[in-house]
Amino acid sequence: MEVIDYLRRSRRITDQLEPRISPKYRPIVLSARGAGAWDLAITTLVGALSEEDVVITTAEKDALRELMEYLQKPLTYLEQIRTSD
């Protein structure tokens, strides 16, 4: 994945999933996104989705997986996220 793809996909998935997480984590994701700290935004988003047991689609999970792999982050929390399809 090219850097520009990473940035584009990061913005798209945070825009899509951020409204589904609680106010506990939303400001962290939004602040990180606003500062361009996509690694923090994505990892916090994944952690929040996992901890809060938010159900997402398989396509959304696949998108997060690609971003986490790009960041070379562990997939432990991602694997705990349930999908609706």
Backbone hydrogen bonds, N-H to C=O, Kabsch-Sander energy under -0.5 kcal/mol:
donor,donor_aa,acceptor,acceptor_aa,energy
6,Y,2,E,-2.3
7,L,3,V,-2.6
8,R,4,I,-2.3
9,R,5,D,-3.0
10,S,6,Y,-2.3
11,R,7,L,-2.2
12,R,8,R,-2.2
13,I,9,R,-2.6
14,T,10,S,-2.2
15,D,11,R,-2.5
16,Q,12,R,-1.8
17,L,13,I,-2.6
18,E,14,T,-2.3
20,R,17,L,-1.8
21,I,18,E,-1.5
25,Y,22,S,-1.2
26,R,22,S,-2.1
28,I,25,Y,-0.6
29,V,25,Y,-2.1
30,L,26,R,-2.8
31,S,27,P,-2.5
32,A,28,I,-2.5
33,R,29,V,-2.6
34,G,30,L,-2.5
35,A,31,S,-1.7
36,G,32,A,-0.5
36,G,33,R,-1.1
37,A,32,A,-2.7
38,W,36,G,-1.7
41,A,37,A,-2.3
42,I,38,W,-2.9
43,T,39,D,-2.1
44,T,40,L,-2.3
45,L,41,A,-2.1
46,V,42,I,-2.5
47,G,43,T,-2.2
48,A,44,T,-2.7
49,L,45,L,-2.6
50,S,46,V,-2.2
51,E,47,G,-2.9
52,E,48,A,-2.7
53,D,50,S,-1.0
54,V,49,L,-2.2
56,I,82,R,-2.2
61,K,57,T,-2.2
62,D,58,T,-2.6
63,A,59,A,-2.2
64,L,60,E,-2.3
65,R,61,K,-2.5
66,E,62,D,-2.2
67,L,63,A,-1.8
68,M,64,L,-2.8
69,E,65,R,-2.7
70,Y,66,E,-2.1
71,L,67,L,-2.0
72,Q,68,M,-0.5
72,Q,69,E,-0.8
73,K,68,M,-2.5
79,E,75,L,-2.6
80,Q,76,T,-0.7
80,Q,77,Y,-0.8
81,I,78,L,-1.5
84,S,56,I,-1.9
